[in-house]
Protein backbone atom coordinates (compact mmCIF):
# COMPACT_ATOMS: atom_id res chain seq x y z
CA UNK A 1 0.00 0.00 0.00
CA UNK A 2 1.10 3.59 -0.64
CA UNK A 3 2.46 5.56 2.30
CA UNK A 4 -0.50 6.70 4.43
CA UNK A 5 -0.55 10.41 5.27
CA UNK A 6 -3.27 12.20 7.24
CA UNK A 7 -3.76 15.92 6.55
CA UNK A 8 -5.61 18.18 9.00
CA UNK A 9 -7.06 21.36 7.46
CA UNK A 10 -7.74 24.23 9.85
CA UNK A 11 -11.28 25.60 9.93
CA UNK A 12 -9.88 29.13 9.95
CA UNK A 13 -7.99 28.49 6.70
CA UNK A 14 -11.35 28.04 5.00
CA UNK A 15 -12.44 31.56 6.00
CA UNK A 16 -10.13 34.13 4.42
CA UNK A 17 -11.41 37.04 6.51
CA UNK A 18 -14.60 38.38 8.11
CA UNK A 19 -15.57 40.01 4.82
CA UNK A 20 -15.31 36.74 2.86
CA UNK A 21 -17.24 34.18 4.86
CA UNK A 22 -20.03 33.01 2.56
CA UNK A 23 -20.45 29.35 1.63
CA UNK A 24 -19.14 30.15 -1.85
CA UNK A 25 -16.08 31.87 -0.36
CA UNK A 26 -15.49 28.77 1.75
CA UNK A 27 -15.80 26.49 -1.27
CA UNK A 28 -13.23 28.55 -3.16
CA UNK A 29 -10.83 28.15 -0.24
CA UNK A 30 -11.54 24.40 -0.17
CA UNK A 31 -10.78 24.19 -3.91
CA UNK A 32 -7.42 25.87 -3.35
CA UNK A 33 -6.56 23.31 -0.68
CA UNK A 34 -7.82 20.48 -2.92
CA UNK A 35 -5.14 21.41 -5.48
CA UNK A 36 -2.44 20.93 -2.84
CA UNK A 37 -3.90 17.60 -1.66
CA UNK A 38 -4.15 16.37 -5.25
CA UNK A 39 -0.45 17.21 -5.65
CA UNK A 40 0.28 14.84 -2.77
CA UNK A 41 -1.85 12.08 -4.29
CA UNK A 42 0.00 12.55 -7.58
CA UNK A 43 3.27 12.14 -5.69
CA UNK A 44 2.07 8.65 -4.71
CA UNK A 45 0.70 9.21 -1.21
CA UNK A 46 -2.47 7.66 0.18
CA UNK A 47 -4.24 10.58 1.87
CA UNK A 48 -6.85 10.92 4.62
CA UNK A 49 -8.24 14.43 5.16
CA UNK A 50 -9.59 15.89 8.39
CA UNK A 51 -10.73 19.46 9.00
CA UNK A 52 -11.60 22.00 11.67
CA UNK A 53 -14.91 23.84 12.02
CA UNK A 54 -14.36 26.51 14.69
CA UNK A 55 -15.60 29.51 12.67
CA UNK A 56 -18.33 27.47 10.99
CA UNK A 57 -19.79 26.20 14.29
CA UNK A 58 -19.79 29.78 15.53
CA UNK A 59 -21.74 30.88 12.44
CA UNK A 60 -24.20 28.00 12.89
CA UNK A 61 -24.81 28.90 16.53
CA UNK A 62 -25.38 32.55 15.59
CA UNK A 63 -27.88 31.60 12.88
CA UNK A 64 -29.77 29.42 15.36
CA UNK A 65 -29.92 32.20 17.94
CA UNK A 66 -31.17 34.74 15.39
CA UNK A 67 -33.79 32.30 14.07
CA UNK A 68 -34.96 31.64 17.62
CA UNK A 69 -35.25 35.35 18.45
CA UNK A 70 -36.87 36.44 15.17
CA UNK A 71 -39.04 33.46 14.21
CA UNK A 72 -39.22 31.44 17.43
CA UNK A 73 -37.49 28.51 15.76
CA UNK A 74 -36.18 25.88 18.21
CA UNK A 75 -32.53 26.24 19.17
CA UNK A 76 -30.17 23.63 17.72
CA UNK A 77 -27.84 21.97 20.28
CA UNK A 78 -24.11 22.55 19.86
CA UNK A 79 -23.49 18.84 19.14
CA UNK A 80 -25.90 19.04 16.19
CA UNK A 81 -24.19 22.18 14.90
CA UNK A 82 -20.94 20.19 14.96
CA UNK A 83 -22.61 17.42 12.95
CA UNK A 84 -24.13 19.88 10.48
CA UNK A 85 -20.84 21.63 9.80
CA UNK A 86 -18.99 18.32 9.55
CA UNK A 87 -21.36 17.23 6.81
CA UNK A 88 -21.33 20.58 5.00
CA UNK A 89 -17.56 21.01 4.94
CA UNK A 90 -17.03 17.32 4.19
CA UNK A 91 -19.32 17.63 1.16
CA UNK A 92 -17.30 20.58 -0.16
CA UNK A 93 -13.94 18.83 0.31
CA UNK A 94 -15.31 15.65 -1.26
CA UNK A 95 -16.64 17.50 -4.30
CA UNK A 96 -13.55 19.70 -4.73
CA UNK A 97 -11.18 16.70 -4.60
CA UNK A 98 -13.37 14.64 -6.93
CA UNK A 99 -13.37 17.48 -9.47
CA UNK A 100 -9.62 18.09 -9.13
CA UNK A 101 -8.88 14.39 -9.67
CA UNK A 102 -11.10 14.41 -12.76
CA UNK A 103 -9.21 17.39 -14.21
CA UNK A 104 -5.91 15.55 -13.76
CA UNK A 105 -7.10 12.14 -14.85
CA UNK A 106 -6.36 10.67 -11.41
CA UNK A 107 -8.30 7.46 -10.83
CA UNK A 108 -9.27 8.12 -7.22
CA UNK A 109 -12.63 8.30 -5.48
CA UNK A 110 -13.42 10.34 -2.38
CA UNK A 111 -15.76 9.50 0.50
CA UNK A 112 -16.75 11.56 3.55
CA UNK A 113 -17.52 9.65 6.73
CA UNK A 114 -19.81 11.27 9.30
CA UNK A 115 -17.63 10.50 12.31
CA UNK A 116 -18.55 10.22 15.97
CA UNK A 117 -15.72 10.56 18.47
CA UNK A 118 -16.08 9.20 21.98
CA UNK A 119 -15.22 11.40 24.96
CA UNK A 120 -15.64 10.92 28.70
CA UNK A 121 -18.53 12.65 30.46
CA UNK A 122 -16.13 13.06 33.39
CA UNK A 123 -13.56 14.97 31.35
CA UNK A 124 -12.49 18.02 33.41
CA UNK A 125 -12.54 20.18 30.27
CA UNK A 126 -16.33 20.33 30.56
CA UNK A 127 -15.74 22.62 33.56
CA UNK A 128 -13.11 24.73 31.78
CA UNK A 129 -14.07 25.90 28.27
CA UNK A 130 -11.01 26.51 26.07
CA UNK A 131 -11.94 25.70 22.45
CA UNK A 132 -12.35 28.78 20.20
CA UNK A 133 -15.43 28.88 17.95
CA UNK A 134 -16.75 31.57 15.64
CA UNK A 135 -15.18 34.76 14.33
CA UNK A 136 -12.59 37.08 15.81
CA UNK A 137 -13.99 40.14 17.62
CA UNK A 138 -12.67 43.37 19.07
CA UNK A 139 -12.73 43.91 22.83
CA UNK A 140 -15.65 46.31 22.38
CA UNK A 141 -17.67 43.75 20.40
CA UNK A 142 -16.92 41.11 23.02
CA UNK A 143 -18.15 43.34 25.84
CA UNK A 144 -21.41 44.00 23.96
CA UNK A 145 -22.05 40.27 23.39
CA UNK A 146 -21.41 39.45 27.02
CA UNK A 147 -24.15 41.88 28.00
CA UNK A 148 -26.61 39.59 26.16
CA UNK A 149 -24.88 36.27 26.94
CA UNK A 150 -23.42 36.46 30.45
CA UNK A 151 -22.49 32.74 30.40
CA UNK A 152 -20.31 33.03 27.29
CA UNK A 153 -16.53 32.89 27.78
CA UNK A 154 -14.06 34.74 25.52
CA UNK A 155 -10.27 34.60 25.23
CA UNK A 156 -7.70 36.72 23.43
CA UNK A 157 -6.20 34.67 20.57
CA UNK A 158 -2.54 35.39 19.73
CA UNK A 159 -3.06 39.10 19.06
CA UNK A 160 -5.70 38.44 16.40
CA UNK A 161 -8.71 39.44 18.51
CA UNK A 162 -11.14 37.76 20.91
CA UNK A 163 -13.06 34.53 20.31
CA UNK A 164 -15.74 32.65 22.16
CA UNK A 165 -14.57 29.40 23.75
CA UNK A 166 -16.57 26.25 24.57
CA UNK A 167 -15.78 22.94 26.30
CA UNK A 168 -13.24 20.76 24.49
CA UNK A 169 -12.95 17.24 25.96
CA UNK A 170 -10.12 14.95 24.85
CA UNK A 171 -11.02 12.22 22.32
CA UNK A 172 -10.66 8.62 23.49
CA UNK A 173 -11.95 6.59 20.51
CA UNK A 174 -12.95 7.09 16.86
CA UNK A 175 -16.26 5.23 16.60
CA UNK A 176 -16.16 4.76 12.80
CA UNK A 177 -12.45 3.85 12.58
CA UNK A 178 -13.12 0.42 11.03
CA UNK A 179 -15.25 1.94 8.27
CA UNK A 180 -12.51 4.49 7.59
CA UNK A 181 -9.89 1.71 7.40
CA UNK A 182 -12.05 -0.27 4.95
CA UNK A 183 -12.41 2.73 2.64
CA UNK A 184 -8.66 3.39 2.73
CA UNK A 185 -7.96 -0.25 1.85
CA UNK A 186 -10.43 0.06 -1.04
CA UNK A 187 -8.37 2.95 -2.43
CA UNK A 188 -10.52 5.91 -1.39
CA UNK A 189 -9.31 9.30 -0.25
CA UNK A 190 -11.30 9.58 2.98
CA UNK A 191 -12.57 12.75 4.68
CA UNK A 192 -13.17 12.00 8.36
CA UNK A 193 -13.41 13.37 11.94
CA UNK A 194 -14.53 16.73 10.60
CA UNK A 195 -14.46 19.43 13.25
CA UNK A 196 -12.79 16.99 15.62
CA UNK A 197 -15.72 14.59 15.24
CA UNK A 198 -19.21 14.62 16.71
CA UNK A 199 -18.68 14.29 20.49
CA UNK A 200 -20.48 11.31 22.02
CA UNK A 201 -20.34 9.52 25.37
CA UNK A 202 -20.91 5.82 25.99
CA UNK A 203 -23.80 4.96 28.31
CA UNK A 204 -24.08 2.14 30.85
CA UNK A 205 -26.09 0.24 28.20
CA UNK A 206 -23.08 0.43 25.83
CA UNK A 207 -24.87 2.88 23.53
CA UNK A 208 -23.81 6.36 22.43
CA UNK A 209 -25.31 9.76 23.18
CA UNK A 210 -24.29 13.12 21.75
CA UNK A 211 -22.95 15.74 24.15
CA UNK A 212 -22.50 19.50 23.67
CA UNK A 213 -18.82 20.25 23.08
CA UNK A 214 -16.27 20.81 20.33
CA UNK A 215 -13.31 18.41 20.18
CA UNK A 216 -10.01 19.87 19.05
CA UNK A 217 -9.53 18.64 15.50
CA UNK A 218 -5.78 18.18 15.93
CA UNK A 219 -6.19 15.85 18.93
CA UNK A 220 -8.89 13.90 17.08
CA UNK A 221 -6.70 13.73 13.98
CA UNK A 222 -3.76 12.49 16.04
CA UNK A 223 -5.93 9.74 17.54
CA UNK A 224 -7.28 8.77 14.12
CA UNK A 225 -3.74 8.68 12.72
CA UNK A 226 -2.76 6.32 15.52
CA UNK A 227 -5.80 4.06 15.05
CA UNK A 228 -5.41 3.72 11.25
CA UNK A 229 -1.60 3.34 11.42
CA UNK A 230 -0.72 6.47 9.44
CA UNK A 231 2.99 7.14 9.05
CA UNK A 232 2.89 10.93 8.75
CA UNK A 233 0.60 13.54 10.29
CA UNK A 234 0.37 16.92 8.55
CA UNK A 235 -1.31 19.82 10.35
CA UNK A 236 -2.03 22.91 8.28
CA UNK A 237 -2.28 26.31 9.89
CA UNK A 238 -2.03 29.99 8.99
CA UNK A 239 1.78 30.16 9.02
CA UNK A 240 4.38 28.32 6.87
CA UNK A 241 6.44 27.22 9.89
CA UNK A 242 6.21 26.98 13.67
CA UNK A 243 8.10 29.76 15.42
CA UNK A 244 9.55 30.29 18.85
CA UNK A 245 9.47 33.77 20.38
CA UNK A 246 6.47 34.38 18.11
CA UNK A 247 5.78 38.07 17.47
CA UNK A 248 8.99 39.19 19.18
CA UNK A 249 12.14 40.73 17.65
CA UNK A 250 13.99 37.43 18.17
CA UNK A 251 11.28 35.31 16.48
CA UNK A 252 12.78 32.18 14.91
CA UNK A 253 11.18 29.74 12.45
CA UNK A 254 11.77 26.04 13.13
CA UNK A 255 12.60 23.74 10.22
CA UNK A 256 13.39 20.35 11.78
CA UNK A 257 13.16 19.54 15.48
CA UNK A 258 13.13 16.42 17.60
CA UNK A 259 10.50 15.35 20.09
CA UNK A 260 12.81 16.28 22.98
CA UNK A 261 13.48 19.75 21.54
CA UNK A 262 9.76 20.25 21.05
CA UNK A 263 9.03 19.31 24.66
CA UNK A 264 11.63 21.84 25.81
CA UNK A 265 9.95 24.60 23.79
CA UNK A 266 6.59 23.62 25.33
CA UNK A 267 8.11 23.83 28.83
CA UNK A 268 9.44 27.29 27.95
CA UNK A 269 5.87 28.31 26.96
CA UNK A 270 6.66 29.31 23.38
CA UNK A 271 3.28 28.17 22.04
CA UNK A 272 -0.05 29.91 22.67
CA UNK A 273 -2.71 27.79 24.39
CA UNK A 274 -5.55 28.71 22.04
CA UNK A 275 -3.47 28.53 18.89
CA UNK A 276 -0.24 26.55 18.31
CA UNK A 277 -0.01 24.60 21.59
CA UNK A 278 -2.81 22.08 20.78
CA UNK A 279 -1.14 21.34 17.43
CA UNK A 280 2.19 20.71 19.15
CA UNK A 281 0.62 18.54 21.87
CA UNK A 282 -1.29 16.50 19.25
CA UNK A 283 1.95 16.08 17.30
CA UNK A 284 3.82 14.79 20.34
CA UNK A 285 1.01 12.36 21.19
CA UNK A 286 1.14 10.89 17.67
CA UNK A 287 4.93 10.56 17.67
CA UNK A 288 5.01 8.96 21.09
CA UNK A 289 2.61 6.26 19.88
CA UNK A 290 3.40 4.86 16.42
CA UNK A 291 3.95 7.94 14.26
CA UNK A 292 7.07 8.53 12.20
CA UNK A 293 6.91 12.27 11.52
CA UNK A 294 4.73 15.36 11.82
CA UNK A 295 4.71 18.34 9.48
CA UNK A 296 3.16 21.69 10.41
CA UNK A 297 2.76 24.23 7.60
CA UNK A 298 0.23 26.33 5.68
CA UNK A 299 -2.00 24.74 2.99
CA UNK A 300 -0.17 26.28 0.03
CA UNK A 301 3.12 24.71 1.15
CA UNK A 302 1.77 21.14 1.37
CA UNK A 303 3.51 19.77 -1.71
CA UNK A 304 6.88 21.29 -0.83
CA UNK A 305 6.46 20.22 2.81
CA UNK A 306 5.91 16.57 1.92
CA UNK A 307 9.13 16.78 -0.12
CA UNK A 308 10.97 18.26 2.91
CA UNK A 309 11.30 21.67 1.22
CA UNK A 310 8.97 23.60 3.53
CA UNK A 311 7.20 23.54 6.89
CA UNK A 312 8.28 22.51 10.36
CA UNK A 313 9.16 18.80 10.62
CA UNK A 314 8.99 17.13 14.03
CA UNK A 315 10.72 13.74 14.21
CA UNK A 316 11.51 11.16 16.86
C-alpha positions as CSV (number, residue, x, y, z in Angstrom):
1,X,0.0,0.0,0.0
2,X,1.1,3.6,-0.6
3,X,2.5,5.6,2.3
4,X,-0.5,6.7,4.4
5,X,-0.5,10.4,5.3
6,X,-3.3,12.2,7.2
7,X,-3.8,15.9,6.6
8,X,-5.6,18.2,9.0
9,X,-7.1,21.4,7.5
10,X,-7.7,24.2,9.8
11,X,-11.3,25.6,9.9
12,X,-9.9,29.1,10.0
13,X,-8.0,28.5,6.7
14,X,-11.4,28.0,5.0
15,X,-12.4,31.6,6.0
16,X,-10.1,34.1,4.4
17,X,-11.4,37.0,6.5
18,X,-14.6,38.4,8.1
19,X,-15.6,40.0,4.8
20,X,-15.3,36.7,2.9
21,X,-17.2,34.2,4.9
22,X,-20.0,33.0,2.6
23,X,-20.5,29.3,1.6
24,X,-19.1,30.2,-1.9
25,X,-16.1,31.9,-0.4
26,X,-15.5,28.8,1.7
27,X,-15.8,26.5,-1.3
28,X,-13.2,28.6,-3.2
29,X,-10.8,28.2,-0.2
30,X,-11.5,24.4,-0.2
31,X,-10.8,24.2,-3.9
32,X,-7.4,25.9,-3.4
33,X,-6.6,23.3,-0.7
34,X,-7.8,20.5,-2.9
35,X,-5.1,21.4,-5.5
36,X,-2.4,20.9,-2.8
37,X,-3.9,17.6,-1.7
38,X,-4.1,16.4,-5.2
39,X,-0.4,17.2,-5.7
40,X,0.3,14.8,-2.8
41,X,-1.8,12.1,-4.3
42,X,0.0,12.6,-7.6
43,X,3.3,12.1,-5.7
44,X,2.1,8.6,-4.7
45,X,0.7,9.2,-1.2
46,X,-2.5,7.7,0.2
47,X,-4.2,10.6,1.9
48,X,-6.9,10.9,4.6
49,X,-8.2,14.4,5.2
50,X,-9.6,15.9,8.4
51,X,-10.7,19.5,9.0
52,X,-11.6,22.0,11.7
53,X,-14.9,23.8,12.0
54,X,-14.4,26.5,14.7
55,X,-15.6,29.5,12.7
56,X,-18.3,27.5,11.0
57,X,-19.8,26.2,14.3
58,X,-19.8,29.8,15.5
59,X,-21.7,30.9,12.4
60,X,-24.2,28.0,12.9
61,X,-24.8,28.9,16.5
62,X,-25.4,32.6,15.6
63,X,-27.9,31.6,12.9
64,X,-29.8,29.4,15.4
65,X,-29.9,32.2,17.9
66,X,-31.2,34.7,15.4
67,X,-33.8,32.3,14.1
68,X,-35.0,31.6,17.6
69,X,-35.2,35.4,18.4
70,X,-36.9,36.4,15.2
71,X,-39.0,33.5,14.2
72,X,-39.2,31.4,17.4
73,X,-37.5,28.5,15.8
74,X,-36.2,25.9,18.2
75,X,-32.5,26.2,19.2
76,X,-30.2,23.6,17.7
77,X,-27.8,22.0,20.3
78,X,-24.1,22.6,19.9
79,X,-23.5,18.8,19.1
80,X,-25.9,19.0,16.2
81,X,-24.2,22.2,14.9
82,X,-20.9,20.2,15.0
83,X,-22.6,17.4,13.0
84,X,-24.1,19.9,10.5
85,X,-20.8,21.6,9.8
86,X,-19.0,18.3,9.5
87,X,-21.4,17.2,6.8
88,X,-21.3,20.6,5.0
89,X,-17.6,21.0,4.9
90,X,-17.0,17.3,4.2
91,X,-19.3,17.6,1.2
92,X,-17.3,20.6,-0.2
93,X,-13.9,18.8,0.3
94,X,-15.3,15.7,-1.3
95,X,-16.6,17.5,-4.3
96,X,-13.6,19.7,-4.7
97,X,-11.2,16.7,-4.6
98,X,-13.4,14.6,-6.9
99,X,-13.4,17.5,-9.5
100,X,-9.6,18.1,-9.1
101,X,-8.9,14.4,-9.7
102,X,-11.1,14.4,-12.8
103,X,-9.2,17.4,-14.2
104,X,-5.9,15.6,-13.8
105,X,-7.1,12.1,-14.9
106,X,-6.4,10.7,-11.4
107,X,-8.3,7.5,-10.8
108,X,-9.3,8.1,-7.2
109,X,-12.6,8.3,-5.5
110,X,-13.4,10.3,-2.4
111,X,-15.8,9.5,0.5
112,X,-16.7,11.6,3.5
113,X,-17.5,9.7,6.7
114,X,-19.8,11.3,9.3
115,X,-17.6,10.5,12.3
116,X,-18.5,10.2,16.0
117,X,-15.7,10.6,18.5
118,X,-16.1,9.2,22.0
119,X,-15.2,11.4,25.0
120,X,-15.6,10.9,28.7
121,X,-18.5,12.7,30.5
122,X,-16.1,13.1,33.4
123,X,-13.6,15.0,31.3
124,X,-12.5,18.0,33.4
125,X,-12.5,20.2,30.3
126,X,-16.3,20.3,30.6
127,X,-15.7,22.6,33.6
128,X,-13.1,24.7,31.8
129,X,-14.1,25.9,28.3
130,X,-11.0,26.5,26.1
131,X,-11.9,25.7,22.4
132,X,-12.3,28.8,20.2
133,X,-15.4,28.9,18.0
134,X,-16.8,31.6,15.6
135,X,-15.2,34.8,14.3
136,X,-12.6,37.1,15.8
137,X,-14.0,40.1,17.6
138,X,-12.7,43.4,19.1
139,X,-12.7,43.9,22.8
140,X,-15.7,46.3,22.4
141,X,-17.7,43.7,20.4
142,X,-16.9,41.1,23.0
143,X,-18.2,43.3,25.8
144,X,-21.4,44.0,24.0
145,X,-22.0,40.3,23.4
146,X,-21.4,39.4,27.0
147,X,-24.2,41.9,28.0
148,X,-26.6,39.6,26.2
149,X,-24.9,36.3,26.9
150,X,-23.4,36.5,30.5
151,X,-22.5,32.7,30.4
152,X,-20.3,33.0,27.3
153,X,-16.5,32.9,27.8
154,X,-14.1,34.7,25.5
155,X,-10.3,34.6,25.2
156,X,-7.7,36.7,23.4
157,X,-6.2,34.7,20.6
158,X,-2.5,35.4,19.7
159,X,-3.1,39.1,19.1
160,X,-5.7,38.4,16.4
161,X,-8.7,39.4,18.5
162,X,-11.1,37.8,20.9
163,X,-13.1,34.5,20.3
164,X,-15.7,32.7,22.2
165,X,-14.6,29.4,23.7
166,X,-16.6,26.2,24.6
167,X,-15.8,22.9,26.3
168,X,-13.2,20.8,24.5
169,X,-12.9,17.2,26.0
170,X,-10.1,14.9,24.9
171,X,-11.0,12.2,22.3
172,X,-10.7,8.6,23.5
173,X,-12.0,6.6,20.5
174,X,-12.9,7.1,16.9
175,X,-16.3,5.2,16.6
176,X,-16.2,4.8,12.8
177,X,-12.5,3.8,12.6
178,X,-13.1,0.4,11.0
179,X,-15.3,1.9,8.3
180,X,-12.5,4.5,7.6
181,X,-9.9,1.7,7.4
182,X,-12.0,-0.3,5.0
183,X,-12.4,2.7,2.6
184,X,-8.7,3.4,2.7
185,X,-8.0,-0.2,1.9
186,X,-10.4,0.1,-1.0
187,X,-8.4,3.0,-2.4
188,X,-10.5,5.9,-1.4
189,X,-9.3,9.3,-0.3
190,X,-11.3,9.6,3.0
191,X,-12.6,12.7,4.7
192,X,-13.2,12.0,8.4
193,X,-13.4,13.4,11.9
194,X,-14.5,16.7,10.6
195,X,-14.5,19.4,13.2
196,X,-12.8,17.0,15.6
197,X,-15.7,14.6,15.2
198,X,-19.2,14.6,16.7
199,X,-18.7,14.3,20.5
200,X,-20.5,11.3,22.0
201,X,-20.3,9.5,25.4
202,X,-20.9,5.8,26.0
203,X,-23.8,5.0,28.3
204,X,-24.1,2.1,30.8
205,X,-26.1,0.2,28.2
206,X,-23.1,0.4,25.8
207,X,-24.9,2.9,23.5
208,X,-23.8,6.4,22.4
209,X,-25.3,9.8,23.2
210,X,-24.3,13.1,21.7
211,X,-22.9,15.7,24.1
212,X,-22.5,19.5,23.7
213,X,-18.8,20.2,23.1
214,X,-16.3,20.8,20.3
215,X,-13.3,18.4,20.2
216,X,-10.0,19.9,19.0
217,X,-9.5,18.6,15.5
218,X,-5.8,18.2,15.9
219,X,-6.2,15.9,18.9
220,X,-8.9,13.9,17.1
221,X,-6.7,13.7,14.0
222,X,-3.8,12.5,16.0
223,X,-5.9,9.7,17.5
224,X,-7.3,8.8,14.1
225,X,-3.7,8.7,12.7
226,X,-2.8,6.3,15.5
227,X,-5.8,4.1,15.0
228,X,-5.4,3.7,11.3
229,X,-1.6,3.3,11.4
230,X,-0.7,6.5,9.4
231,X,3.0,7.1,9.1
232,X,2.9,10.9,8.8
233,X,0.6,13.5,10.3
234,X,0.4,16.9,8.5
235,X,-1.3,19.8,10.4
236,X,-2.0,22.9,8.3
237,X,-2.3,26.3,9.9
238,X,-2.0,30.0,9.0
239,X,1.8,30.2,9.0
240,X,4.4,28.3,6.9
241,X,6.4,27.2,9.9
242,X,6.2,27.0,13.7
243,X,8.1,29.8,15.4
244,X,9.6,30.3,18.9
245,X,9.5,33.8,20.4
246,X,6.5,34.4,18.1
247,X,5.8,38.1,17.5
248,X,9.0,39.2,19.2
249,X,12.1,40.7,17.7
250,X,14.0,37.4,18.2
251,X,11.3,35.3,16.5
252,X,12.8,32.2,14.9
253,X,11.2,29.7,12.4
254,X,11.8,26.0,13.1
255,X,12.6,23.7,10.2
256,X,13.4,20.4,11.8
257,X,13.2,19.5,15.5
258,X,13.1,16.4,17.6
259,X,10.5,15.4,20.1
260,X,12.8,16.3,23.0
261,X,13.5,19.7,21.5
262,X,9.8,20.3,21.0
263,X,9.0,19.3,24.7
264,X,11.6,21.8,25.8
265,X,9.9,24.6,23.8
266,X,6.6,23.6,25.3
267,X,8.1,23.8,28.8
268,X,9.4,27.3,28.0
269,X,5.9,28.3,27.0
270,X,6.7,29.3,23.4
271,X,3.3,28.2,22.0
272,X,-0.1,29.9,22.7
273,X,-2.7,27.8,24.4
274,X,-5.6,28.7,22.0
275,X,-3.5,28.5,18.9
276,X,-0.2,26.6,18.3
277,X,0.0,24.6,21.6
278,X,-2.8,22.1,20.8
279,X,-1.1,21.3,17.4
280,X,2.2,20.7,19.2
281,X,0.6,18.5,21.9
282,X,-1.3,16.5,19.2
283,X,2.0,16.1,17.3
284,X,3.8,14.8,20.3
285,X,1.0,12.4,21.2
286,X,1.1,10.9,17.7
287,X,4.9,10.6,17.7
288,X,5.0,9.0,21.1
289,X,2.6,6.3,19.9
290,X,3.4,4.9,16.4
291,X,3.9,7.9,14.3
292,X,7.1,8.5,12.2
293,X,6.9,12.3,11.5
294,X,4.7,15.4,11.8
295,X,4.7,18.3,9.5
296,X,3.2,21.7,10.4
297,X,2.8,24.2,7.6
298,X,0.2,26.3,5.7
299,X,-2.0,24.7,3.0
300,X,-0.2,26.3,0.0
301,X,3.1,24.7,1.2
302,X,1.8,21.1,1.4
303,X,3.5,19.8,-1.7
304,X,6.9,21.3,-0.8
305,X,6.5,20.2,2.8
306,X,5.9,16.6,1.9
307,X,9.1,16.8,-0.1
308,X,11.0,18.3,2.9
309,X,11.3,21.7,1.2
310,X,9.0,23.6,3.5
311,X,7.2,23.5,6.9
312,X,8.3,22.5,10.4
313,X,9.2,18.8,10.6
314,X,9.0,17.1,14.0
315,X,10.7,13.7,14.2
316,X,11.5,11.2,16.9
